[in-house]
């Protein structure tokens, strides 16, 4: 799980009107422990859901395969360039 700043989300993303209507404190640190836990769990569930919706496992699998293929091709290309421009070992130094 990403490092999630629950305090920032609570204090800056949740509307003050909602916080006031629920009669909750304005600062995350002032919330009772149980309220903090439910807010953290809801934020994490929303985060997981957003990631699942945005990242289709089939597309990710295809992306991994393509990245591996591209990495191999770049490695071979680098070796070809290195071999092409490497100094000749047969050149005599006088």
C-alpha positions as CSV (number, residue, x, y, z in Angstrom):
1,X,0.0,0.0,0.0
2,X,1.2,3.5,-0.8
3,X,2.1,5.9,2.0
4,X,-1.3,7.5,2.5
5,X,-1.5,10.8,4.4
6,X,-4.9,10.3,6.1
7,X,-4.5,13.6,8.0
8,X,-4.2,15.5,4.7
9,X,-7.2,13.7,3.2
10,X,-9.4,14.3,6.2
11,X,-8.4,18.0,6.7
12,X,-8.1,19.1,3.1
13,X,-10.2,16.7,0.9
14,X,-13.3,16.1,3.1
15,X,-15.6,19.1,3.0
16,X,-15.7,21.2,6.2
17,X,-19.5,21.2,5.8
18,X,-19.6,17.4,6.1
19,X,-17.2,17.4,9.1
20,X,-19.3,20.0,10.9
21,X,-22.6,18.3,10.1
22,X,-21.3,15.0,11.6
23,X,-20.0,17.0,14.6
24,X,-16.5,15.8,14.1
25,X,-13.4,17.7,15.1
26,X,-11.7,19.6,12.3
27,X,-8.3,18.0,12.9
28,X,-7.6,14.3,12.2
29,X,-5.4,14.0,15.3
30,X,-8.4,15.0,17.4
31,X,-10.6,12.2,16.2
32,X,-11.3,9.3,18.5
33,X,-9.3,6.2,17.7
34,X,-12.3,4.4,16.3
35,X,-13.2,7.2,13.9
36,X,-9.6,7.4,12.7
37,X,-9.7,3.6,12.0
38,X,-12.8,3.8,9.9
39,X,-11.5,6.7,7.9
40,X,-8.2,4.9,7.3
41,X,-10.1,1.8,6.2
42,X,-12.4,3.7,3.9
43,X,-9.5,5.6,2.3
44,X,-7.6,2.3,1.8
45,X,-10.6,0.6,0.3
46,X,-11.2,3.5,-2.1
47,X,-7.5,3.5,-3.1
48,X,-7.5,-0.3,-3.8
49,X,-10.7,0.0,-5.8
50,X,-9.4,2.9,-7.8
51,X,-6.2,0.9,-8.6
52,X,-8.1,-2.2,-9.6
53,X,-10.4,-0.2,-11.8
54,X,-7.6,1.7,-13.5
55,X,-5.2,-1.2,-13.9
56,X,-6.6,-4.2,-15.8
57,X,-4.6,-7.3,-14.9
58,X,-4.6,-8.5,-18.5
59,X,-3.3,-5.2,-19.8
60,X,-0.6,-5.2,-17.1
61,X,0.5,-8.7,-18.0
62,X,0.8,-7.7,-21.7
63,X,2.7,-4.5,-20.6
64,X,5.1,-6.6,-18.6
65,X,5.8,-8.9,-21.6
66,X,6.3,-6.0,-23.9
67,X,8.7,-4.3,-21.4
68,X,10.7,-7.5,-21.1
69,X,11.0,-7.8,-24.9
70,X,12.0,-4.2,-25.3
71,X,14.6,-4.6,-22.6
72,X,16.1,-7.5,-24.4
73,X,16.1,-5.7,-27.7
74,X,17.8,-2.6,-26.1
75,X,20.4,-4.8,-24.5
76,X,21.2,-6.4,-27.9
77,X,21.3,-3.0,-29.5
78,X,23.7,-1.7,-26.9
79,X,26.0,-4.7,-27.4
80,X,25.9,-4.2,-31.2
81,X,26.9,-0.5,-30.8
82,X,29.7,-1.4,-28.3
83,X,31.1,-4.1,-30.7
84,X,30.9,-1.6,-33.6
85,X,32.8,1.2,-31.9
86,X,35.1,-0.7,-29.6
87,X,38.8,0.0,-30.2
88,X,40.5,-2.7,-32.2
89,X,42.7,-5.0,-30.1
90,X,44.7,-5.9,-33.2
91,X,46.0,-2.4,-33.7
92,X,49.7,-2.2,-32.9
93,X,50.8,0.5,-30.7
94,X,54.2,1.8,-31.7
